[in-house]
Amino acid sequence: MSLPVTETVWSTWSRRNLSTLLLMVFGAGLIAGGVVIDDGGLLSTGMAIVALAAAYRARAHHNYWTTCTLDPGAGLVIVDPAHPDFDRQARELFTRSIGHG
């Protein structure tokens, strides 16, 4: 399911994604450099940077997730977490998509 987000939220997600990727590439470069010049300190620094960047990236991606739960009694899909206006906006989007609005 695709959920619309504000430009501010999208910018935050993109910035976090780019920063973790850059850190991982930098760490990989340190690892490669440590292997080439046989420097254990450089190698372990690179490994630590890659590990920390990967952990932060996993946390950031986890924060992107939403859960959708079907409530069969009410006939609704509950999206959590969501902004209070999400229900109204989703309903309007759905009714427009089926040609009833």
Secondary structure, DSSP 4 states (H G I P E B T S, - for coil): ------HHHHHHHHHHHHHHHHHHHHHHHHHHHHHHTT-HHHHHHHHHHHHHHHHHHHHHHHHH--EEEEETTTTEEEEES--TTHHHHHHHHHHHHTT--
